[in-house]
């Protein structure tokens, strides 16, 4: 039982949510300064 959650689907959803959040934060940090900063509107 993880954090009081006995249903494995709830535990899986909780862990997946944390994993996706970490992935997005790491991806954002890596790609923060990449890209075109010319200011042109396309």
Buried (B, 14 or more C-beta within 10 A) or exposed (E): EEEEEEEEEEBEEEEEEEEEEEEEEEEEEEEEEEEEEEEEEE
